[in-house]
Amino acid sequence: MKKLLIIMLMLFSLGVVFAEISTKDEIIPDFMLSELSGEEVALSTYVEGKDISYLVFFTTWCPWCSKQLEAFQGMSEEVSSNVGFVAIGFDKSTKKIKNKLNKLGVTFPSVVGTTEIASYFNVSGIPVTVVIDKNGKVLDQVVGFRKIEYFSSFL
């Protein structure tokens, strides 16, 4: 029984690894998302023309998400305008997402996440940060909090 459990865990782990990198080197689709105002916007609005873009998937109740968003806010204030940042929030209430971002002082673009974009990027844990190059290809995808120095290495 132990051997069967170990084999199942190993296979599950491999599936998670492959799921996380399945979008790597693919050009991402141009998802339609809702801004916090309710207006529909294409993801390309925020990433097109940028050398590097960071998509930060978060929830309002996650402390590590808050730390990651604060770190990216600091980075966004220090880098050139050729770097894009998009916070993609998940909560039943857009008001909660707005309040969280205001509390954290996040000023870069923020949208409400959808199951479609979460599914495409295999978001199963949070926070998740996706790094996209100027051609719209995924360079990296990180699950969990990571220090900003890691993400600065893509600049």
N, C-alpha and C positions, 0 to 999 in steps of 0.2 A: 504494500500500500504506500509506504514511504517513497519507494522508487517511482511509482506512478505519479505521486504528487510532485516530486522533484522534476520529472519529465514535463508534466503539465505546466509548471511554473517556468521552466526554461523556454518552452514553446510560446507561452504567453509573453515572456520578456522579449523574445525575438520579434514577435508580432508588433509589440509596442515600438521597438527600435525601427523596424521597417516602416511603420505607420508614421513615425516622426520625420523620417527623411524621404517619404514618398513624393513630396512636393519639391524637393531639392532639384534645382536646375530646370524646373518647368517654368514657363511664363504663366504667372497667375492670372486668373480670369478677372474681369473688371466688375466686381461685385457692386450691386446697388445697396446702399446702406442709408439709414436715417440719421441725420444730424440730430443733436439734442433738441433743436427747435422743431423737429418733425419733418423738415424738408429732406427729400430724397436726394442723394448725391452718389456719384460714381467714385469708387475707391481711387481710380486714376486721377481724380481731381487733386488728391493729396500726394500722390507718389510720382506722377509723370513729371519729367524734367528734373528730378532729384537724382543725385549721384548715388545716394544710399537712403533707404527709408526703413523705419522701425515701426512695426505694428505691435502694439502692446495689448494683449487680451487680458481683461481683469474683471473682477466682481467687486461689489461695494463692501462686502463683509470680510475680504481677505487682507490680513495685515501685510503679507509679503507683496501683494499687488500694490498696496499703497506705497511701500518702500521703493518698488520698481518704478512706479509712476513719478515719484518725487525725484528719483535719480535721473530719469529721462527729462524731467522738467529742467533740472540744472544743466544737463547736457544741451538741451535745446536752446538755452540762453547763451551758450558759449560757442556753438558751431555756426557755420555759414548757412545761408538760406538754401544751399544746394542739398541740405539734409532734411528729410521729411520725417515727421512723427505723427502717428495716429493712435489714439487711445480707443480701444474697442471694448465697450462696457456691456456686461451681462447682468441684468437684474429685471425683475418684473415691473419695476417703476423707473421711468426715465428721470423722474424727479430725484430719486435716490442717487442715480448716476451723476446728475448735475451737482447735487449737494456734495457728493464725495469729491468730485473734481475741483469744485470751488474751495472746499476745505483744504485740499492738498495744494492749491495754487496752480493747478495745471492749466496752461494757456494754449497748448498746441491743440490741433483739431481732434475732436472726439465724436464718436458715433455710437449708435446702439448696435450691438452684435446680433447676428442672426444664426440660426442653426445651420444655414447653408455655408457661411464662411467658417464657422467653428468646425463643421464636418470636413470641409476641404482641407483645413490645416490640422485635422486630427487633434483638436484641442480637447484633452481629457483631464488635464490638470491646469492649475493656474498659479501664478501668472504664466503666460506664454508670450515670448517675444519672437517675432519673425523678422529677419533681416532681408531686405530686398535690394537688388542692385538696380542700376539705371536702365537696364533692359527689361525689368519686371521679373527677374528670376530670383528664386529663393536661394540666398547664400547660406543661411543658417536658421535654425529654429531651436529655441531654448525653452525648456519647461522648468519653471521655478525661478526664484530670484537669482540674479547674477549681478556682480558689481559692474559699474558703468565702464570701468577700464576694459573689460572684456568687449563690450560693444563699441568702444572707441577704436578698437583695433581694426574695424572695418572701414574707417575713414581714410 
